[in-house]
Amino acid sequence: MTEYIYLAVLFPLIGFLINGLFGRLIKNEKIIGGIGAGMVGLAFLVIVFSFFETLGLPADQRSRIITWFTWIKTGGIDAAFSYQVDQLSLTMSLIVTGVGFVIHVYSIGYMHGEKAFWRFFAYMNLFIVAMMNLVLADNFVLLFLGWEGVGLCSYLLIGFYYDRKFEKGTVADASKKAFVVNRIGDFGFLVAMFFVFYYFKSLNFSEVLPLVAGSGIEPWIFEAIAIFLFIGATGKSAQIPLFVWLPDAMAGPTPVSALIHAATMVTAGVYLVARTSIIFAMAPTAMMVVAIIGLFTALFAATIGLVQNDIKKVLAYSTVSQLGYMFLALGMGAFSAGIFHVMTHAFFKALLFLGAGSVIHGMHEEQDIRNYGGLKKYMPKTYITFAIAAVAISGIPPLSGFFSKDEILWMAYANGGLFFWIIGAITALMTAFYMFRLLSLTFEGKERFDHHHVHPHESPNIMIIPLMILAVLSIIGGFIGLPKVFVGEHGNLFEVWLAPIFKDATRKLATGNIHSHLEEYLLMATSVVGAVASIMLARHIYLRKPEIATGIADSFKGVYKTLLNKYYVDEFYQKVVITPLVKISDTVLFRFTDAKIIDGAVNGTAKAVEFVSKYARQFQTGITQFYAVVMMIAIVGTLFWIILSF
């Protein structure tokens, strides 16, 4: 089945074409939703068969390149639609198509009654197409095509409700913000590609990456390439300073939030760094930059999540924070741990967003958690699944989030030191606190909504079943990555599976540091106890003593207001970056460059032509004899010039 891996791209593309071209005519939601979800389901089956086929091969034979057709072949660039089927691409493909399929099914119920139902599923299918091209690509060019594709699709999906109000602007403004911010990061990725092509004369992974370690290229070149690749990654994966678009992505429908935040777009940057791990291994400074940016992004976003009141905003900043964890792992050289967290995070974060969507659906579009309370009585299935996801993301064993989070924290300590562990652990405690603040205020305690206007109810089965599937995955998903301290050197199945992909980078980064099992057990126990304490504290404050939260907010009004307003980062960008650029664009680029220089040149040329033609047309008399005389003069003049030249 591996030789037909392109079908995993082709099926969603067919779904996009059918719904995009004929959806308006089909009109039937069951048919449109069935096509959209069904095509992603077929793509998932292709990946599953390819996975088991690859799993049956020896470890050193699990990487294959499948060429669909040649795309670009010019100027030394040979870019084909070639897909690299290996352990990393298959893992990411399983996440994208598997979680993507569940979200598509959920969307059939959530988007019921929307006038542009067909357009939504067309965009969602196109999103999967772009993401699959990204993770399967065998070369930088095709990866960049998928990279830009998910950026375009995010613009379309975030702006689905383009004519609605959103915060200080419109939904369309939020989609444009996501598009523009990502373009800034994309420029860095593009520069990195130019560097790679200049020094390696190729953009194919199979030709470039094996040569990196023994290339003899100056170390600063690798540092530059790695930094520019990371700039691209910060855009897609919402890291400091390019994280500001992701919270505003909440303007789109909730299934879009789940797709972007859990399984697709935001993981693209993590995947890029992991795919080019050997380049980063050759750039120790860049690796430290990745780790530090990831660490402080995780902490920064977690502090904001503590006080947000919009259910989707809490989850949005949680995503930014968890992405920081992933980059911390990558910066510490724990590439497998980073990808492991990508997988577990896809399960519980998709579940959290879809659960939030179920709440919003049952509460008639209300998103302020201060207007919830006591909803578990009305939405018991949503409550149970949401609680499972909250426990998982809090890092409580034996749920999936515990295993991936613990692996990252341990590698941060082992390869980075106590400082990295402490900051990472504090972030984890904050995560547990704000997630159970969210759970408590939403589902438990007193009812704070108006029964005359709001009638909470459980979602239909087509929305609940996806929640149950993701809940099961959130419970059992971590057992394929059990810590080595539990199962021995080769007992971590996930790490063993990905080891061949990262072997060159791992060999290059090998430090020889030795730490005892006792250290790991103590750190593990400390983080778990801390998470449990944070959960109990959150429940105590928001269910028994809400006046404590009010008192803290009143006592630290400045801090509280700063966190509530997200450190005023958007306002800072508006004042320091956007407003000056708009003024420069208006005064320099438009009024001077465009209006005076460009338009002046065009208008001046027109006037010059008019002036010349004014006098030239006098020669166009229409009198034959005049034309004959002019011709004779020209002939005589030409002959005279020829004679003189001899």
DRENMARBA-282598 format. One record per residue (C-alpha): x, y, z. Coordinates in steps of 0.5 Angstrom, whole numbers, plus 2048, in hexadecimal, padded with zeros to 3 digits. Layout:
REM residues N
<u=X	v=Y	w=Z>;
...
END
This chain:
REM residues 646
<u=800	v=800	w=800>;
<u=806	v=805	w=801>;
<u=807	v=806	w=7FA>;
<u=800	v=809	w=7FA>;
<u=801	v=80E	w=7FF>;
<u=7FF	v=813	w=7FB>;
<u=7F8	v=811	w=7FB>;
<u=7F8	v=814	w=802>;
<u=7F9	v=81B	w=7FF>;
<u=7F5	v=819	w=7F9>;
<u=7EE	v=817	w=7FD>;
<u=7EE	v=81E	w=801>;
<u=7EF	v=821	w=7FB>;
<u=7E9	v=81E	w=7F7>;
<u=7E5	v=820	w=7FD>;
<u=7E7	v=827	w=7FC>;
<u=7E5	v=827	w=7F5>;
<u=7DF	v=824	w=7F6>;
<u=7DC	v=828	w=7FB>;
<u=7E0	v=82E	w=7F9>;
<u=7DD	v=82E	w=7F2>;
<u=7D6	v=82A	w=7F3>;
<u=7D5	v=82B	w=7FA>;
<u=7D0	v=831	w=7F9>;
<u=7CC	v=82D	w=7F4>;
<u=7CC	v=826	w=7F9>;
<u=7C9	v=82A	w=7FF>;
<u=7C8	v=824	w=803>;
<u=7CC	v=824	w=809>;
<u=7CD	v=81D	w=80A>;
<u=7D0	v=81C	w=803>;
<u=7D5	v=822	w=804>;
<u=7D7	v=820	w=80B>;
<u=7D7	v=819	w=809>;
<u=7DC	v=81A	w=803>;
<u=7E0	v=81F	w=807>;
<u=7E1	v=81A	w=80D>;
<u=7E1	v=814	w=808>;
<u=7E7	v=816	w=804>;
<u=7EB	v=818	w=80A>;
<u=7E9	v=811	w=80D>;
<u=7EC	v=80E	w=807>;
<u=7F2	v=812	w=807>;
<u=7F3	v=80F	w=80E>;
<u=7F2	v=808	w=80C>;
<u=7F8	v=809	w=807>;
<u=7FC	v=80B	w=80C>;
<u=7FA	v=806	w=811>;
<u=7FC	v=800	w=80C>;
<u=802	v=804	w=80A>;
<u=804	v=804	w=811>;
<u=803	v=7FD	w=813>;
<u=807	v=7FB	w=80C>;
<u=80D	v=7FF	w=80E>;
<u=80C	v=7FD	w=815>;
<u=80E	v=7F6	w=812>;
<u=814	v=7F8	w=80F>;
<u=81B	v=7F8	w=812>;
<u=81D	v=7FE	w=816>;
<u=822	v=800	w=811>;
<u=81D	v=7FF	w=80B>;
<u=817	v=803	w=80D>;
<u=819	v=80A	w=809>;
<u=816	v=80A	w=802>;
<u=815	v=80F	w=7FD>;
<u=80F	v=80F	w=7F9>;
<u=80F	v=814	w=7F3>;
<u=808	v=816	w=7F0>;
<u=80A	v=81A	w=7EB>;
<u=80F	v=81F	w=7E9>;
<u=80D	v=826	w=7EB>;
<u=813	v=82B	w=7EA>;
<u=81A	v=829	w=7E6>;
<u=81E	v=82F	w=7E4>;
<u=824	v=833	w=7E6>;
<u=827	v=82E	w=7EA>;
<u=820	v=82D	w=7EE>;
<u=81D	v=826	w=7ED>;
<u=817	v=827	w=7F2>;
<u=812	v=821	w=7F1>;
<u=80B	v=81F	w=7F4>;
<u=810	v=81A	w=7F8>;
<u=80D	v=817	w=7FF>;
<u=812	v=815	w=804>;
<u=80F	v=80F	w=808>;
<u=813	v=80E	w=80E>;
<u=811	v=80D	w=815>;
<u=811	v=815	w=816>;
<u=80C	v=816	w=810>;
<u=808	v=810	w=812>;
<u=807	v=813	w=819>;
<u=805	v=81A	w=817>;
<u=800	v=817	w=812>;
<u=7FD	v=812	w=817>;
<u=7FC	v=818	w=81B>;
<u=7F9	v=81D	w=816>;
<u=7F5	v=818	w=812>;
<u=7F2	v=814	w=819>;
<u=7F1	v=81B	w=81D>;
<u=7EF	v=81E	w=817>;
<u=7E9	v=819	w=815>;
<u=7E6	v=819	w=81C>;
<u=7E6	v=821	w=81C>;
<u=7E3	v=820	w=815>;
<u=7DD	v=81C	w=818>;
<u=7DC	v=820	w=81D>;
<u=7DB	v=826	w=819>;
<u=7D5	v=823	w=815>;
<u=7D1	v=824	w=81C>;
<u=7D5	v=82A	w=81E>;
<u=7D4	v=82E	w=817>;
<u=7CD	v=82C	w=816>;
<u=7C8	v=831	w=813>;
<u=7CE	v=835	w=811>;
<u=7CC	v=839	w=80A>;
<u=7D4	v=837	w=808>;
<u=7D4	v=830	w=80A>;
<u=7D7	v=82E	w=804>;
<u=7DC	v=833	w=803>;
<u=7DE	v=831	w=80B>;
<u=7E0	v=82A	w=809>;
<u=7E3	v=82C	w=802>;
<u=7E8	v=831	w=806>;
<u=7E9	v=82B	w=80B>;
<u=7EB	v=826	w=806>;
<u=7F0	v=82B	w=803>;
<u=7F3	v=82C	w=80A>;
<u=7F4	v=824	w=80A>;
<u=7F7	v=824	w=803>;
<u=7FC	v=82A	w=805>;
<u=7FE	v=827	w=80B>;
<u=7FF	v=820	w=808>;
<u=804	v=823	w=803>;
<u=807	v=826	w=808>;
<u=809	v=820	w=80D>;
<u=80A	v=81B	w=807>;
<u=80E	v=820	w=803>;
<u=815	v=81D	w=801>;
<u=818	v=824	w=7FF>;
<u=818	v=82B	w=802>;
<u=814	v=82E	w=7FC>;
<u=80E	v=829	w=7FD>;
<u=80E	v=82A	w=804>;
<u=80E	v=832	w=803>;
<u=808	v=831	w=7FE>;
<u=804	v=82D	w=804>;
<u=807	v=832	w=809>;
<u=804	v=838	w=805>;
<u=7FE	v=834	w=803>;
<u=7FC	v=833	w=80B>;
<u=7FD	v=83A	w=80C>;
<u=7F8	v=83C	w=806>;
<u=7F3	v=837	w=809>;
<u=7F4	v=83A	w=810>;
<u=7F2	v=841	w=80D>;
<u=7EC	v=83E	w=80A>;
<u=7E9	v=83A	w=810>;
<u=7EB	v=83F	w=815>;
<u=7E7	v=844	w=811>;
<u=7E1	v=83F	w=810>;
<u=7DD	v=844	w=813>;
<u=7E0	v=84A	w=810>;
<u=7DA	v=84F	w=811>;
<u=7D9	v=84E	w=819>;
<u=7DC	v=852	w=81E>;
<u=7E2	v=84F	w=822>;
<u=7E5	v=853	w=828>;
<u=7E7	v=85A	w=825>;
<u=7E6	v=858	w=81E>;
<u=7E3	v=853	w=81A>;
<u=7E5	v=84C	w=818>;
<u=7E8	v=84E	w=812>;
<u=7ED	v=852	w=815>;
<u=7EF	v=84C	w=81A>;
<u=7F0	v=848	w=813>;
<u=7F4	v=84D	w=810>;
<u=7F8	v=84E	w=816>;
<u=7FA	v=846	w=816>;
<u=7FC	v=847	w=80F>;
<u=800	v=84D	w=810>;
<u=804	v=84A	w=816>;
<u=805	v=843	w=813>;
<u=808	v=847	w=80C>;
<u=80D	v=84A	w=811>;
<u=80F	v=843	w=813>;
<u=80F	v=840	w=80C>;
<u=814	v=845	w=80A>;
<u=819	v=842	w=80F>;
<u=818	v=83B	w=80C>;
<u=819	v=83E	w=805>;
<u=81F	v=841	w=807>;
<u=822	v=83A	w=80A>;
<u=820	v=837	w=803>;
<u=824	v=83B	w=7FF>;
<u=82A	v=83A	w=804>;
<u=829	v=832	w=804>;
<u=829	v=833	w=7FC>;
<u=82F	v=837	w=7FB>;
<u=833	v=833	w=800>;
<u=830	v=82C	w=7FE>;
<u=82E	v=82D	w=7F7>;
<u=828	v=829	w=7F9>;
<u=821	v=82A	w=7FC>;
<u=820	v=822	w=7FD>;
<u=820	v=820	w=804>;
<u=823	v=819	w=802>;
<u=829	v=81D	w=7FF>;
<u=82A	v=822	w=804>;
<u=829	v=820	w=80A>;
<u=82E	v=81A	w=80A>;
<u=833	v=81E	w=808>;
<u=832	v=823	w=80D>;
<u=837	v=820	w=813>;
<u=83D	v=81F	w=80E>;
<u=83C	v=825	w=809>;
<u=842	v=829	w=80C>;
<u=83D	v=830	w=80C>;
<u=83F	v=835	w=811>;
<u=83B	v=834	w=817>;
<u=838	v=83B	w=817>;
<u=835	v=839	w=810>;
<u=831	v=834	w=814>;
<u=82F	v=839	w=81A>;
<u=82C	v=83D	w=814>;
<u=828	v=838	w=811>;
<u=826	v=835	w=818>;
<u=824	v=83C	w=81A>;
<u=820	v=83E	w=814>;
<u=81C	v=837	w=814>;
<u=81A	v=839	w=81B>;
<u=818	v=83F	w=819>;
<u=813	v=83C	w=814>;
<u=811	v=837	w=81A>;
<u=810	v=83D	w=81F>;
<u=80A	v=83F	w=81A>;
<u=807	v=839	w=819>;
<u=807	v=836	w=820>;
<u=806	v=83D	w=823>;
<u=80C	v=83E	w=827>;
<u=80F	v=845	w=82A>;
<u=80F	v=84A	w=826>;
<u=80A	v=847	w=821>;
<u=805	v=844	w=825>;
<u=7FF	v=849	w=825>;
<u=7FB	v=846	w=81F>;
<u=7FA	v=840	w=823>;
<u=7F5	v=842	w=828>;
<u=7F1	v=847	w=823>;
<u=7F0	v=840	w=81F>;
<u=7EB	v=83F	w=824>;
<u=7E6	v=843	w=81F>;
<u=7E5	v=83D	w=81B>;
<u=7E0	v=838	w=81C>;
<u=7E2	v=833	w=822>;
<u=7E4	v=82D	w=81E>;
<u=7E9	v=832	w=81A>;
<u=7EC	v=833	w=821>;
<u=7ED	v=82C	w=822>;
<u=7F0	v=82A	w=81B>;
<u=7F5	v=830	w=81C>;
<u=7F7	v=82F	w=823>;
<u=7F7	v=828	w=824>;
<u=7F9	v=824	w=81D>;
<u=7FB	v=829	w=818>;
<u=7FE	v=830	w=817>;
<u=801	v=831	w=81E>;
<u=805	v=82B	w=81D>;
<u=808	v=82C	w=817>;
<u=80E	v=830	w=81A>;
<u=80F	v=82B	w=81F>;
<u=80F	v=826	w=819>;
<u=814	v=82A	w=815>;
<u=819	v=82B	w=81B>;
<u=819	v=823	w=81C>;
<u=819	v=821	w=814>;
<u=820	v=826	w=814>;
<u=822	v=823	w=81B>;
<u=829	v=822	w=818>;
<u=82A	v=829	w=816>;
<u=828	v=82C	w=81D>;
<u=82D	v=827	w=820>;
<u=832	v=82A	w=81C>;
<u=830	v=831	w=81F>;
<u=831	v=831	w=826>;
<u=82F	v=838	w=827>;
<u=829	v=837	w=823>;
<u=827	v=831	w=827>;
<u=827	v=836	w=82E>;
<u=823	v=83B	w=82A>;
<u=81E	v=836	w=829>;
<u=81E	v=833	w=830>;
<u=81E	v=83A	w=833>;
<u=818	v=83D	w=82F>;
<u=814	v=837	w=830>;
<u=815	v=837	w=837>;
<u=813	v=83E	w=838>;
<u=80D	v=83E	w=833>;
<u=80B	v=838	w=837>;
<u=80B	v=83C	w=83E>;
<u=809	v=842	w=83B>;
<u=802	v=83F	w=837>;
<u=801	v=83B	w=83E>;
<u=801	v=842	w=842>;
<u=7FC	v=845	w=83D>;
<u=7F7	v=83F	w=83D>;
<u=7F7	v=83F	w=845>;
<u=7F2	v=845	w=844>;
<u=7EE	v=845	w=83D>;
<u=7E7	v=844	w=83E>;
<u=7E5	v=842	w=837>;
<u=7E5	v=83A	w=836>;
<u=7E8	v=83A	w=830>;
<u=7EE	v=83F	w=832>;
<u=7F0	v=83B	w=838>;
<u=7F1	v=835	w=833>;
<u=7F4	v=83A	w=82E>;
<u=7FA	v=83C	w=833>;
<u=7FA	v=835	w=835>;
<u=7FC	v=833	w=82E>;
<u=801	v=838	w=82E>;
<u=804	v=836	w=834>;
<u=804	v=82E	w=832>;
<u=808	v=830	w=82C>;
<u=80D	v=834	w=830>;
<u=80E	v=82D	w=833>;
<u=80F	v=82A	w=82D>;
<u=814	v=82F	w=82B>;
<u=818	v=82E	w=831>;
<u=818	v=826	w=830>;
<u=81B	v=828	w=829>;
<u=820	v=82D	w=82C>;
<u=822	v=828	w=831>;
<u=824	v=823	w=82B>;
<u=81E	v=81E	w=82E>;
<u=81B	v=81E	w=827>;
<u=817	v=818	w=828>;
<u=814	v=81B	w=82E>;
<u=812	v=821	w=82B>;
<u=80E	v=81D	w=825>;
<u=80B	v=818	w=82B>;
<u=808	v=81F	w=82E>;
<u=805	v=821	w=827>;
<u=801	v=81A	w=827>;
<u=7FF	v=81A	w=82E>;
<u=7FD	v=822	w=82D>;
<u=7F9	v=820	w=827>;
<u=7F5	v=81B	w=82B>;
<u=7F3	v=81F	w=831>;
<u=7F3	v=826	w=82E>;
<u=7EF	v=824	w=828>;
<u=7EA	v=821	w=82E>;
<u=7EA	v=828	w=832>;
<u=7E8	v=82C	w=82C>;
<u=7E3	v=827	w=829>;
<u=7E0	v=827	w=831>;
<u=7E0	v=82F	w=831>;
<u=7DD	v=82F	w=82A>;
<u=7D7	v=82A	w=82D>;
<u=7D7	v=82F	w=833>;
<u=7D6	v=835	w=82F>;
<u=7D1	v=831	w=82A>;
<u=7CD	v=82F	w=831>;
<u=7CD	v=836	w=833>;
<u=7CB	v=83A	w=82D>;
<u=7D2	v=83D	w=82B>;
<u=7D4	v=83F	w=832>;
<u=7DB	v=83F	w=833>;
<u=7DC	v=843	w=83A>;
<u=7DE	v=83D	w=83F>;
<u=7DB	v=842	w=844>;
<u=7D4	v=841	w=841>;
<u=7D5	v=83A	w=842>;
<u=7D5	v=835	w=848>;
<u=7D1	v=82F	w=84A>;
<u=7D1	v=82C	w=843>;
<u=7D3	v=825	w=844>;
<u=7CC	v=824	w=846>;
<u=7CA	v=826	w=83F>;
<u=7D0	v=823	w=83B>;
<u=7D2	v=81D	w=83F>;
<u=7D6	v=81A	w=839>;
<u=7D9	v=820	w=837>;
<u=7DB	v=821	w=83E>;
<u=7DE	v=81A	w=83F>;
<u=7E2	v=81B	w=839>;
<u=7E4	v=822	w=83A>;
<u=7E7	v=820	w=841>;
<u=7EB	v=81A	w=83E>;
<u=7EE	v=81F	w=83A>;
<u=7F0	v=824	w=83F>;
<u=7F3	v=81F	w=843>;
<u=7F7	v=81D	w=83D>;
<u=7FA	v=824	w=83C>;
<u=7FB	v=824	w=843>;
<u=800	v=81F	w=843>;
<u=7FD	v=81A	w=848>;
<u=7FF	v=813	w=847>;
<u=7FD	v=80E	w=844>;
<u=7FA	v=813	w=83E>;
<u=7FD	v=814	w=838>;
<u=800	v=81B	w=83A>;
<u=804	v=819	w=840>;
<u=808	v=815	w=83C>;
<u=80A	v=81A	w=837>;
<u=80A	v=820	w=83C>;
<u=80F	v=81C	w=840>;
<u=813	v=81A	w=83B>;
<u=814	v=821	w=839>;
<u=816	v=823	w=840>;
<u=81B	v=81E	w=841>;
<u=81E	v=81F	w=83B>;
<u=81E	v=827	w=83C>;
<u=822	v=825	w=843>;
<u=826	v=820	w=840>;
<u=829	v=824	w=83A>;
<u=827	v=82B	w=83D>;
<u=828	v=82B	w=844>;
<u=824	v=82D	w=84A>;
<u=821	v=834	w=848>;
<u=81E	v=831	w=842>;
<u=81B	v=82C	w=846>;
<u=818	v=831	w=84B>;
<u=815	v=835	w=846>;
<u=812	v=82F	w=842>;
<u=80F	v=82D	w=848>;
<u=80C	v=833	w=84A>;
<u=809	v=834	w=844>;
<u=806	v=82D	w=845>;
<u=803	v=82F	w=84B>;
<u=800	v=835	w=848>;
<u=7FD	v=831	w=843>;
<u=7FA	v=82C	w=848>;
<u=7F7	v=832	w=84C>;
<u=7F4	v=836	w=846>;
<u=7F1	v=82F	w=843>;
<u=7ED	v=82E	w=849>;
<u=7EB	v=835	w=84A>;
<u=7E8	v=834	w=843>;
<u=7E5	v=82D	w=845>;
<u=7E2	v=830	w=84C>;
<u=7DF	v=836	w=849>;
<u=7DC	v=833	w=843>;
<u=7D9	v=82C	w=846>;
<u=7D9	v=82D	w=84D>;
<u=7D7	v=832	w=852>;
<u=7D1	v=836	w=852>;
<u=7CD	v=837	w=84C>;
<u=7CE	v=83F	w=849>;
<u=7CA	v=83F	w=843>;
<u=7C3	v=841	w=842>;
<u=7BE	v=83C	w=841>;
<u=7BA	v=840	w=83D>;
<u=7BE	v=841	w=837>;
<u=7C3	v=83B	w=838>;
<u=7C1	v=834	w=838>;
<u=7C7	v=830	w=838>;
<u=7C7	v=829	w=835>;
<u=7CB	v=823	w=833>;
<u=7CE	v=823	w=82C>;
<u=7CC	v=81E	w=827>;
<u=7CF	v=817	w=826>;
<u=7D3	v=819	w=820>;
<u=7D7	v=81E	w=824>;
<u=7D7	v=81A	w=82B>;
<u=7DA	v=814	w=827>;
<u=7E0	v=817	w=825>;
<u=7E1	v=81A	w=82C>;
<u=7E1	v=813	w=82F>;
<u=7E6	v=810	w=82A>;
<u=7EB	v=816	w=82B>;
<u=7EA	v=815	w=833>;
<u=7EC	v=80E	w=832>;
<u=7F2	v=810	w=82E>;
<u=7F4	v=815	w=834>;
<u=7F3	v=80F	w=839>;
<u=7F7	v=80A	w=835>;
<u=7FC	v=80E	w=830>;
<u=801	v=80F	w=835>;
<u=803	v=807	w=836>;
<u=807	v=807	w=82F>;
<u=80C	v=80C	w=832>;
<u=80D	v=809	w=839>;
<u=813	v=80C	w=83D>;
<u=81A	v=808	w=83C>;
<u=81A	v=808	w=844>;
<u=814	v=804	w=844>;
<u=816	v=7FF	w=83E>;
<u=81D	v=800	w=83C>;
<u=821	v=802	w=837>;
<u=81D	v=7FF	w=831>;
<u=816	v=7FF	w=834>;
<u=814	v=806	w=832>;
<u=811	v=804	w=82C>;
<u=80F	v=80B	w=829>;
<u=817	v=80D	w=82A>;
<u=819	v=806	w=827>;
<u=814	v=807	w=821>;
<u=817	v=80E	w=81F>;
<u=81E	v=80D	w=821>;
<u=821	v=80C	w=81A>;
<u=81E	v=812	w=818>;
<u=822	v=816	w=81D>;
<u=828	v=812	w=81E>;
<u=82D	v=816	w=81B>;
<u=82B	v=81C	w=81F>;
<u=82B	v=818	w=825>;
<u=832	v=816	w=824>;
<u=834	v=81D	w=823>;
<u=831	v=81F	w=829>;
<u=833	v=81A	w=82D>;
<u=836	v=81D	w=834>;
<u=837	v=817	w=838>;
<u=834	v=81A	w=83E>;
<u=832	v=814	w=843>;
<u=82C	v=815	w=848>;
<u=829	v=810	w=84D>;
<u=822	v=80D	w=84C>;
<u=821	v=810	w=853>;
<u=822	v=817	w=851>;
<u=81C	v=816	w=84B>;
<u=818	v=812	w=850>;
<u=818	v=818	w=855>;
<u=817	v=81D	w=850>;
<u=811	v=819	w=84D>;
<u=80E	v=819	w=854>;
<u=80F	v=820	w=855>;
<u=80C	v=822	w=84F>;
<u=806	v=81D	w=850>;
<u=805	v=820	w=857>;
<u=805	v=827	w=855>;
<u=800	v=826	w=84F>;
<u=7FB	v=822	w=854>;
<u=7FC	v=828	w=859>;
<u=7FB	v=82D	w=854>;
<u=7F4	v=82A	w=852>;
<u=7F2	v=829	w=859>;
<u=7F4	v=831	w=85A>;
<u=7F0	v=833	w=854>;
<u=7EA	v=82F	w=856>;
<u=7EA	v=831	w=85D>;
<u=7EA	v=839	w=85A>;
<u=7E5	v=838	w=855>;
<u=7E0	v=834	w=858>;
<u=7E1	v=835	w=860>;
<u=7E4	v=83C	w=861>;
<u=7E3	v=840	w=85A>;
<u=7E4	v=846	w=85E>;
<u=7EC	v=844	w=85F>;
<u=7EC	v=845	w=857>;
<u=7E9	v=84C	w=858>;
<u=7ED	v=84E	w=85D>;
<u=7F4	v=84C	w=85A>;
<u=7F1	v=850	w=853>;
<u=7F0	v=856	w=858>;
<u=7F6	v=856	w=85B>;
<u=7FA	v=855	w=855>;
<u=7F6	v=859	w=850>;
<u=7FC	v=85B	w=84C>;
<u=7FE	v=854	w=84B>;
<u=7F7	v=852	w=84A>;
<u=7F6	v=857	w=845>;
<u=7FC	v=856	w=841>;
<u=7FB	v=84E	w=841>;
<u=7F4	v=84F	w=83F>;
<u=7F6	v=854	w=839>;
<u=7FB	v=84F	w=837>;
<u=801	v=853	w=839>;
<u=7FF	v=858	w=834>;
<u=803	v=855	w=82F>;
<u=7FE	v=857	w=829>;
<u=7FD	v=85E	w=82C>;
<u=805	v=85E	w=82B>;
<u=805	v=85B	w=824>;
<u=800	v=860	w=822>;
<u=803	v=866	w=825>;
<u=80A	v=864	w=823>;
<u=80A	v=860	w=81D>;
<u=803	v=861	w=81A>;
<u=801	v=868	w=81A>;
<u=808	v=86B	w=818>;
<u=808	v=866	w=812>;
<u=801	v=868	w=810>;
<u=804	v=870	w=810>;
<u=80A	v=86E	w=80D>;
<u=806	v=86A	w=807>;
<u=801	v=870	w=807>;
<u=806	v=876	w=807>;
<u=80C	v=873	w=803>;
<u=80A	v=86D	w=7FF>;
<u=803	v=86F	w=7FD>;
<u=803	v=877	w=7FD>;
<u=80B	v=878	w=7FB>;
<u=80D	v=871	w=7F8>;
<u=807	v=86F	w=7F4>;
<u=803	v=876	w=7F3>;
<u=809	v=87A	w=7F1>;
<u=80F	v=875	w=7EF>;
<u=80B	v=870	w=7EC>;
<u=805	v=873	w=7E9>;
<u=809	v=879	w=7E8>;
<u=80D	v=875	w=7E3>;
<u=807	v=872	w=7E0>;
<u=804	v=879	w=7DF>;
<u=80A	v=87C	w=7DD>;
<u=80B	v=877	w=7D7>;
<u=804	v=878	w=7D5>;
<u=805	v=87F	w=7D5>;
<u=80B	v=87E	w=7D1>;
<u=808	v=879	w=7CC>;
<u=802	v=87F	w=7CB>;
<u=807	v=884	w=7CA>;
<u=80B	v=880	w=7C5>;
<u=805	v=87E	w=7C1>;
<u=802	v=885	w=7C1>;
<u=808	v=887	w=7BC>;
<u=809	v=880	w=7B9>;
<u=802	v=880	w=7B7>;
<u=803	v=886	w=7B2>;
<u=807	v=881	w=7AE>;
<u=800	v=87D	w=7AD>;
<u=7FD	v=881	w=7A8>;
<u=7FA	v=87C	w=7A4>;
<u=7FD	v=87F	w=79D>;
<u=800	v=87A	w=799>;
<u=805	v=87F	w=796>;
<u=807	v=881	w=79C>;
<u=809	v=87A	w=79E>;
<u=80C	v=878	w=798>;
<u=811	v=87F	w=799>;
<u=813	v=87C	w=7A0>;
<u=814	v=875	w=79D>;
<u=819	v=878	w=798>;
<u=81C	v=87D	w=79D>;
<u=81E	v=877	w=7A2>;
<u=820	v=873	w=79C>;
<u=825	v=878	w=79A>;
<u=827	v=879	w=7A1>;
<u=829	v=872	w=7A2>;
<u=82D	v=871	w=79B>;
<u=831	v=878	w=79D>;
<u=832	v=875	w=7A4>;
<u=835	v=86E	w=7A0>;
<u=839	v=872	w=79C>;
<u=83C	v=876	w=7A1>;
<u=83E	v=870	w=7A5>;
<u=842	v=86D	w=7A0>;
END
